[in-house]
Amino acid sequence: MSFLAPGLILALDLNVLLVIFALTIRNRFKDKHSGSASGKRFSRLNKPVSFFDQNLRLKKYQSLQESDLALESRITHVQRSETAFGGNFSAFDSKDDNELVTDLDLFIQSMSKCIGTEEFGLSFEFSNLTFQPKKALKPIMSEVTGKIDRGSLWGVMGASGAGKSTFVNVLMGKQAHTGGITKINGVPGDINKYKKIIGYVPQDDILLPELTVRENILHSARIRLPSHWGEGQIQKHVDILISCLQLAHVKDSLVGSAVKPVISGGQRKRVSIGIELAAAPMALFLDEPTSGLDATSASSIMMALKELSRLNITIITIIHQPRAEIFESLDSLLLFGKGRVIYQGPERDVQAYFEHLGFRFPGSSNPADTIMDIIAGQGHLYKPSGDSGIWHLIHNWKHVQDSKTPRPDSSLSPLTSTMQTPPLGTNSETQQAISLGRSIRSRGAPVHKQIYHCFLRSLLQQYRLRSSFFFEIGVSALGGFIIGLARFKSKGINFRGFYLEPYALLSSSIDYSSVAQMSLLVGIAIGLIASSPGVKIFGEEKLVYWREASSGHNRFAYYLGKVISTFPRMFVACLHFTATFMLLATPRIDWGAAFLAHLLYFYTIYGLASILSMCTRREDGPLLAVMASLIVGVLNGMSPNLTVVADWRMTWLWRALPGTWLAEAYFDKNVGGLAYLYAIGHASEATGYRLGNFGWDCAVLGVIGTVYRGVAFGLMRVVDQRGHG
């Protein structure tokens, strides 16, 4: 019994604990003194002007016409239209040296540099859009026609099931329309190719709770900004954005989960928006950004979106029952009912349009509430006589479009919005398209860098969840101890066969099954140890993966980064399991060979658990993974043995499972060295295990684990996210 390996591992564990303890003390000391340091640091930076800072905005943003949301006076000489972000940004270079450049100025410059041009955003045109699910008898959206100009803030409204989410998903390319035409900047084609410059903020804040505010946003920037940007440029872009989003004071705080939040709901929503803005999108879609927020936080979010639209970013948001001030902050509306358009146009004209149809708006009520009632089929409450149904509204709007008849306000014309497309200056449409294509091609870090960043992010997550890691190590050591204790009485004697001639007659009894039994216990123990952590590696992050993949992240880079990050975890867990097992069981297999076989079996179980995490619900994954690991562990050729299985013509099934190869590797190393004493060839024939193939057995275990991961990756790409949450 050798105590060398356990002693070395114990010393290693103590050193690791000391390092973690020192880091924890340092971080607490750093947090304690971060307030003053942060203040000094920001005092040296440019003066921050947030999207949300009402007082500063009112003081500094007064000279652009009479808008309450006008940009600051020092940049009014930039040539742009009312809502445009484009123009000649050389004006920034001519600022007086004594004037203080704000973070908003720097953010505009950074966005312009990333986009690669100063004169265009994204506009959307759509004609007769239709969407009909494969098994549906009729379309859930049809005859949707209109145009959304760049640099505007649009609200998409409608009752539940009206088609607003379907429209947004089709417009941004998340779902393929089954009819009609869509154009971006007047060019028809596949909208998916624009996904790198289109941001999407889901209703639920899909964030990694183990990361800080800044780390969540920084990862998005590293992956999605142009490949030629250096780390310093990316860091500066993120810091400016965080300051503009008024998150600087919580940038080093963990985001936390929805169940155990660390930051407020409004701050979480701003982080979600920041993740998309970090990629410098030309259009931003949001699904109910004010849902679940208090009135102040909701107004703050909409104020930020209003400011962003003034930077020429097209903002399209699904919104439900907004407050009056939020409703009035929208530039234009797109109202849906029964999958068709009821109204499209400026927000300021919507009340006049419905009043022209005979609806009466209560003087003291929120007009948004009245409109929601009307488009939800409750129009009779506001129209004493005449048809007030949804189909009447749909047909009336279709008549307006077909006849091109102006609506009650002469300034309201079909298919136009308040925000007019800024002039393109000297650039031709061809140059514009070329510049846009160049910008799209430059977006995104190279694959190897994406793998690297995903790997580091996953390691950081595991470090932040180190209590789970320590628990896995403890369970590994305990599992090895229990299995070793079960084999302790054998004192390493786990095989007896027929003696070689001429001593065969002295053979009193044979024992061919003990080695297979030992490998069975080892396989079951490793399965129980590794299956649950293997599920959590991916099972907890499927929503994050779907969000990142839809925005242009390389799927393979994400997956490979996560897989590689599990190797240190598997190595350390296997080290503790092997040390305690070998200490008590003392089998004939040498320590290095046992560790290699155990490590490869850990690798296969993690891969098997990954498959189940992709195709099951998060709540069911760990239990199913444990059951699957028991199955592959038990079917290892011990009982029934491989000779019996061969009679059933089922050898292929046993050979397709990792338990058989682990048992054969154990049989080779525990029995192969006894050829001087026993007729081990007879034992091989009786059990079906081959001798002298330890290297091949280990190689097959590695191949099986890799195949499992390939299957998991395929499932990750094809399993519908709505089917498993």
N, C-alpha and C positions, 0 to 999 in steps of 0.2 A: 504494500500500500504506500504510494508516493504522495507526499503532501506538498511537493514542489509547485505543481501547477495551481492548486487551490491557493497556496500562499502568495504566489505572484499575482493572481487575480484579485485577492483580497487587498494587497498593497495598491494595485491599480485602482480599485474602487475607492479606497481611502483618499488617494491623490485626486481623483475626479471630484469627490465630495468636497474636498478642501478648495479646489479651484472654483466650483460652483458657489460655495459659501463666500469666497472672496469676491466673486463677481456680483453676487447679490448685495453684499455690503457696499461695494463701490457704486452700484446703481442707486441704492437708497441714498447714499451720500450725495451722489450727483443730482438726484431728483430734489433733494432738500435745498441745494444751492442753485438749482436751475433757473429759479425765478429772476434773481438779480442778473445772472449771466445772460439770460435770454433778453432781458431788457437792454443790457449794454450792447448785445450783438445786434439787435434790431435798430438801435439808435444809430449804428454805423451804416445801416443799409438805407436804401431809398425810402422815402416816406411812404408808408402803406396807405392806399386808398382802397377800401373793400367794396365789393359789389353791394354790401349790406349796410354800409355806414351812412346813414341818412344825413347826419349833421354835416359831415365833411362834404358829402355830395352837394348839399344845398349851398354850401359856402363856395365850392370850387367849380360847380357844373351849372352855371347860370346862363351862359351866353348863346347856347344853341336854341334859337327861336324862343318858345315859351314853355318848353316841356319840363315837367318836374323831374324827368329822368335824363336830362341833357348831359352830354359829356363836358369835361372841364374846359374852361375858357381858353386855356393856353394852347389847345390844339384845334381851335375852331377854324384856323386858317388852312387846315388840311382840306384838300379838295375832295369832297364826298357828298353823296346825297343825304337826305334826312336820316335814313336808316342804314347807310352803308358803312362797312368797315373798310372797304377798298378806297383807294386814293393814293396820293403821293406821300409816302411816309418819309421822304427826305426832310420833311418839316421837322421831324424829331432831331435831326442832326443840326439844325440851325437854332436850337433852343439856346437861350441865354445861359451862360455857365452859372449864373447866380440863381437861376430858377431850379427848384428841386423837382427832379423827375419822380413821379409816383409809380407805385407798383402796377397800377392799371396801365400807365403808359408802357411800361416794360412788358406787361402781358400782351398788349396789342402788338408790340414789336416782335415778341417771341412767336406769337401766332402767325404773323405775317411771314416771318422767316421760315417757319415750319411748312406753311402752305406753299411757299415758293412764289407767290404773286401777291399783289396788293389790290387787284381789281375784280375779283369775282368770288362768289360763294356758290351755294347750290340752290337751284330752283327745281321744283318738281311739277311735271305736267302728267295728267292721267286722263284717259278717255275710255268710257264704257268699261271700267274695271268690273270684273266678275270673279267671284270665288265660290266654287261648289266642291265641298268635300267628296271624296270618292264614293262613299256609301250613302250620301245624302240624295234625296229625291229632287231637291230644288236648291238653287244657290242661296247662300246666306248673305251675299253681298252682290249687288248688280247695278248696272247703269250709273256708275260713279264717275263723274267727269268734272275736271276743274284744274286749277293751277295754284301752286304755292310759290310765291316769289321769295327770293333770298332776303336775309336780313329782316325777318318778321317773326312775330310771336303768335302762333296759332293755337287755338283751343279746339279740341275735338270732343264733342259732347253728344250724349244720347243715353237712352235708358239701357238697362241691362239687356244684352242680346240684340242691340240695335245694329251692331256691325262695326263699331268704332275701333275695337281692338283688331279685328280682322283687317280693316282698312290700313291701320298703321303697320301691321305685320307685312301686308302685301307691299305697301309703299316703300318700306325699308329693306325688302328682299328676304325677310324671315320666312315668308310663305310665297309660293309661286302662284300668281293669279291664273285662273283658268280661262280668262278672256279679257280683251282690252289691250291697251297700249300704255306704257309708262315711259316717261322721258326724264332725264336729268340734264339740266342746262340745255334743253332742247334736243338732246341726242337720245334716240331710243336704243335699247340694248339691255343686257343683263345687269340688274341692279346689284347683284352680289359682288361685282367687281369694284363697287364703291364702298364696300363695308369697312375698309380701313379708314375712310374719312367721314364715316357716319357713326355717331355715338348713340347708344341706347341705354336709358336708365330705367330698369324695371320697377314695378310698384314696390316689391319687397327689396329691402337693402341687402343685396347679396355681397357680403364682405367677409373677409377672413378675420375672425374674432381674435386670433392669436397675434395679429400684426397691429402696429400702431397706425394712426391716421396717415402719417407721412409714408410709411412703408407700403400701405395699400395703394396710395396714389403713385408712389415712385416706381413700383413694379409695373404698373400700366404704362407709365412714360417710357421706361427702359425697353419694354417689348414693342411699343407701337409708334414711337417717334421715329423720324427718319434714321436710317442705318448709319449715315455719316455723322450724326451728332455725337459728340464726345460726352464722357460721363459728367464733366464740369458743366456743360451746357444743359444737360438733362436735370442735374441737381438744381441749377439756378431756375430753370423753367418751373420745376415743381415747387420750389420755395416761393416764387412769385405768385403762383396759382393759389397755394395754401393761404398766403396773406390776403389775396383778393377774396377768397371764400370765407374769410374771417375765422380761420381754423388754426392760426399760428399758436394760440395759447393752449391748444389741445393736440398739437401735431405729434407729440411724443407719448400720448395716451393710447392705450390699447382700445380698439374699437369695441370689443366685447360682442356677445351674442345678443339676439333679440330677447332671450330669456333672462340673461344676466348682462344688461347693458352697462357700459362704462361711461360712454358719452351720451348726450341727449339724442332724442329722436330727430330733431332738426339738424343736429350736427352729423348724424349718421347719413341723412339724406344729402347733405352737402358733400360728404365724402364720396357718396355714390356718384354725384354729379362731377366731383373733382376727378374721379377715376376716368371718366369719359373726356373731360376737358383736358386732361394731361396729354391726350393723344392729339390735341389740336384739331377737333373735328370741324367740318364745314357745315354740318347739320346735326342737330341733336333731337332725338325722340325721347319722350318721357311718358311713362305710364302712371298716371295719377300721382304726381310728385307731392301733392299736399295731403294725401290720404294718411290718416292716423296722426297728423300733427296738430298742435294747438294753433290758435288763430295767429299768434305772433310769429311762430316758426313758419307757418304756411305763407304768410305775407312776405317774410324774409326770403323764402325760396323763390317766390314769384318775382320779387324785386330783382333778384340775381338773374333770373331768366330774361327779364326785360332788358337789363343792362347787356347781357350777352347778345341778345338780338341786335343791339345797337352796334355791336362789333362785327356785324354782317353774318353772324351765325344764324342759320334758319332753325327756329325752335318750334317743334310740333309736340304738343302735350295733350294727352287724354286727361280730362278733368271732370270731376263729378261734384255737382252742387257747390260751386265756389262762392265765397263771400263776395259781396258787392264790389269791394275795392280790388279783389283779385280778378273778378270778371271784367271790370273796367280796364285792367292793365293789359288785357289781351288786345292784340292788333286786329286779329280776324278770327272768325269762327267757322267751323264746319260741323253742322248738326246732322245727325243720322237718326233714321227711324226705319225699322224693318229692313235693314240692309241697304237703304237708299238715302240719297241726300235730300234733306229738307231745306237747308239753307247753307250758302257759302258766301262769305263776304265780310266786310268790316264789322267789328263789334259795335261801333257807334250807330250803325244803321239797322241792327237786328230788331230793336223794339219797334221802329217805324215800319219795318216790313210786316211784322205780325199784326200791328195795329191796322195796317192797310187791309189785312185779311179779316178784320172784324174782331180781333181779340182785344180785351181791355186789361191793362196792367194796373193793379192796385197802386195807388200813389206812394204808400209807405213801405211797400214790399221790395225785396231784392229781385230785380228783373231776371236774374239767373234762375231763381226758384220758379218763377212764373214760366219761363221758357222751358225748363225741364219738365214741368207739368204738362205743357202743351205738346211737346214732342214725345212724351211718354203715353199719350192717349187720354189725358185728362183735360183736354182743351175746352170741354163743355163748361168747365168751372169759370172760364173767362170769356166765353162767347155765348151770349144768351140765345141766339138763333143762328141757324145755318149749320153747315157741315163743319165739324171741328176735328174729324178723325185724322189719323196719321196718313192714310192713303190720299185723302184730300190735300194734305200738305205736300206730299210727294208729287202728286200730279201738278199742283200749282207751281212748284219749283221747276219741274220739267218744262212746263209751258213757258216760264220765264226764260229758261235757257234756250229753248227752241225758237222762240219768237224774238229773242234779244231785246225784249221790251224792258225799258228802264223801270226799276222798282220805285216806290214812293219818293225816295230821295234820289234826285237825278244823278248824284255822284256815285250811286251804287249800280254797278253794271256786272253782269254775269262773268264769272271766271276771273275776276280781278280782285285784288286786295288793296288795302290802303297803302301798303308798302310797294312802291314801284321799283323795278330793277334798276340799279344804278348804271350809269353809262359805262361802257367798257373802255373808254378812252381811246388810245391809239391802237390797242390790240385788236386784231381781227378775231372772228369766231374760231378760225382754224388755230391761231396761236393760243387762244384760250383753251381749246380742247387738248392741244399738245402739252401746255403747261399743267393742266389738270392731270393728264395721264402720267406726266413725269412725277408729279407730287405723289400720286398713288403708288407708283413703282418704287419710290424711295422710302415708303413707309414700312416700318417693321424692322426689328433687329434681325441679323442673320440667324439661321437655325441653331448654330452651335452656341451663340450667345443666349438665345432663348432657353436652350437646355440648361446652360450654366445658371441663369437667373432663376429659373424654376427650381433647380436643384438647391440653390442657396436659400430660396424662400421656404422650401419644404424643410430643410435642416433647421431654419430659424423657428418654424412652427413646432417642430419636435422638441427643440430646446425650451420653448415657452411652455410646452406641455410635458416637461421633464418628469413630473410626478407619475404620469402614465408610463413613461419609459422606464423609470426605476421600478415601477410595479411589474412591468414585463420581465425585467432582469430578475427580480425577486422570485417571480413565478417560475422562471426558467431554472434558477438554482434549486428551488424547491422541487420542481418536477424531476430534475436529474437526481436529487437526493432520494426521492421516494422510489423511483425506478431502480436506482442503485441499491437501495435498501432491500427491495424485493429480491434482488439477485445476490445479496450479501452472503447468505448461507452456502451458496454453491462454491465460494472461494475461487472463482474463476474457472471452475471445471464445468464446462457446458457442452461437452461432446464426448461420447464413447462409441466406438465402432468395433469392427472385427479387426483383431490383430493380424499383422502380416504373417504369412507362412514362415516358419513352421509352427507359429504359436497361435494359429487361428482357433485351435480347440480350447485354448484357455479363455477365450472370450465368453464372459458370463452373461453380459447384457449389453444392449446397444441403446444409445440416446442420440437420435438424429434431430430431435425437435427443439432442444433447448436453445440453440442459436436462433432459430426462427421465432421462438417465443420471446427471446430477449429483443430481437429487432421489432417484433410486434409491439411490445411495451414502449420501446423508444419511439416508434412511429406514432403511436397514439398520444404519447406525452408531447411530442413536438407539435402534433396537430392541434392539441388543446391549447398549447402555448401561443402558437403563431396565427391561428385562424382568425381570432377576433381582431388583433392589431392589423392583420392584413386587410380585413374588410374596411376598417376605419381609415386607412390610408387614402382610399378613393371614395368610399361611401359617404363620408362627411362633406365632400366637396363637389358633388356632381353639379349642383347649381352654379358654383363658381366656374367649373369647367365650361358649362354651356354658355355662360355669359362671355367668358373670355374667347372661346372658339368662335362665337358669332361676331365678335369684333375684330377678327383677323389674327388672333394668336395661332401659332402653329400647333396643331393638335398633338403631333408626334413629339414635339419638343416638350410640351407640358407633361405628357405621359412618361417620357423617358427620364425627365428630370425628377419626377416623383419616384420612379422605380429605382433610380440610382441612389436617391436619398435614403432608401430603406436598407441599403447594404450595410452601413455601419451599425444600424439597429439589429439586423439579423446576426452580424458577426459577434457583437457583444453578448446578445442573448444566447447564442450557440456556445460561446466560450464558457459561460457560467453553467449551462446545462451539461456540457461535456465534462467540465472539471469535477462537479459533484457526482455525476454518474460514474465516471472512471475511478474515482476515489473509492467508492463502495463496491461496485460490481466487479472490478478488476478482471475484465474479459481479456482474452488473448490478443485481440486486435490492438495495435499500437495506438498511442494517443493521437498522433497526427492523422492517421487514417480515419479514426473514429470522428475526429473533429471535421474532417473534410466531408465525410458521408453525412454527418448531422447537418452541416452548413448547407449542403445541396438539398437536403430534405426540407430544411427551413425555407429555402428558395422556392421549392415546388409548392409548399403549403401557402406561402404568401401569394404566389401566382394563382393558385386555385381560389383563394379567398377573393382575389381581385375580380375574377370572373363573376362570382356571386354578387359582389358589391355593385357590379354594373347592371345586373338584370333583376335585382330584388329591391324591395323597399329598405330604407335605412334601418328600420326597426327589426326587420326579419333577417338581415344579412348575417350578423354574428352567429345566430343559432343555426342557420342553414350551413354556414361555413364550418362550424364545429361538427355537424352531422356528416358533411362531405369528407372532412379530414378523417373521421372515424372509419368511413367506408373504405377510403383508399389505404388506410393503415391496416385494417383487418384483412383485406384481400391482398395478402403479401405472400401467399403460397405455403403458409404453414398448415392450415386446415380449412378446406381441403388442400393437399399439397399439389404441386404442379403436375405430377404424374397422373393423378386423378383428373385434374382439369384437362389434361391432354386427351384423356378418353372422352371427355365431353365436347372436345373440339372447341374449347373456349380459352386456349392458351393466350390468344391474341388480346383478350380482355385483361387478363391478369398482367400481361407484359405491357399493357398501355397505362398501367397505374404505377405510381412511384413506390408504393410499399414493397412490391416484388423486387425492384432493383436495390432498395435499401437492404432487404433481407439477403439477397444474393451477395451484396458487398460484404455484409457481416459474415455470411457463411464462408466466403473465400478467405477472409483475414483471420477468422477464428479456427477454421478447420484446415486450411491449406498448409499451415506450418506443422501439422501432425502426420505428414506423409511418411515420415521415418518409422512410425509406430502403427498406424491404422491403414486399412484399405479404404482410403478416402474416395476412390473412384466409385466404389459400391454405394457410398453415402450420397454421392452426387447423382447417381442414377436413381436411387430410391426417393430422393427429395425433388429432383428436377432442377436443382440449383447448379449452375456451372461454376467450375473452379478456374482460377487464374485470370479472371476477367474483371478485377477490381477497377481498373482504369476505365474500362468500357461501361461498367455499371455506373460509375460516377458521371461519365460523359452523358449517358442516357438520362440520368436525373437532371442534369443541367439542361438538356434539350427539352425534357418534359416541362420544366419550370418556365423555359422561354416560350414554348408553345402555349402554355396557359396564359402568359402575358400577351402574346399575340392575339389570342381569342378575346381576352379582356379588352384590348385596345379596339378590336373590331366591334365588340358590343358597345363600347363607349361611344363610338361614332354613329351607330345605327339605332340604338335604343331611344325611343321617343321620350323626351324629358317630361312630357305630361303624363306618361304612364307610370313613372316611378318617381316619387318625390321624397 
